[in-house]
Amino acid sequence: MAPLRLGGSKRTYAEYAEPNPATDCLKLFDDVDDSRGLPQTWTIIVRIDVKFPMEPRYHDKQHFILVDTTGSKIEAISYGNKVHRFDTLLQQGCKYILKDVVFGPNWGDLEFRNIGHRFEVTLTRKTRVEPYTFRLQFPPCPKHLMPFHEVIRQPNKTFVDVMGIVVHMEPLEHVGNRLYREVVLMDARWHLIIVGICSDLFCRNFQRWYKARDEKEIIIATMLRQNSTHSNS
């Protein structure tokens, strides 16, 4: 059979295609499973949702909250002499292609983790960081929102994302040397949760909070820290 002619150029062999860094070995957080055994090495496309400070004493550990292109979150950790490298390369709010990251089981039962997930990501010496320049947009809201009755089951001081309506706002009060206000949210199952808000955060969104209460708007509150000793969040 004669070779097919396209646009005047003849191809009689399979041409090598450059790998696409946005799709080759790409893994979404919700697609990770342990059926093949762990750890596993993959490429991920992420936005740095939260960049925590380095471990204060020895600077030998740093945690990040990553968001993938579906809005799912996972915690990533760098250790040892890799900490300063990733602290320089990864900036909060920026988007990256991370190659050769390692997925492993979440060790939250043994060490504190900021969010709950079956798995976590380790940034190793082989992990490569590239800027993400494609047009694919990240969702503005988290993919997974926690029901209120599950919030209290989370370990103390972990972060949660929730959705509900504002049904009550307490007056401002002084706690220590700062102003503080509590807001009560209700979800679709009529469960209630108390959210404590420091004055600076409340003032920045002053009109939004009152509008949400008066008009019973549905709000999504992200990265609320669970507080078992004082209130629900």
Secondary structure, 3 states (H helix, E strand, C coil): CCCCEECCEECCCCCCCCCCCCCCCECCHHHCCCCCCCCEEEEEEEEEEEECCCCCCCCCEEEEEEECCCCCEEEEEEEHHHHHHHHHHCCCCCEEEEEEEEEEECCCCCCCCCCCCCEEEEECCCCEEEECCCCCCCCCCCCCCCCHHHHCCCCCCCEEEEEEEEEEECCCEEECCEEEEEEEEECCCCCEEEEEEEHHHHHHCHHHHHHHHHHCCEEEEEEEECCCCCCCC
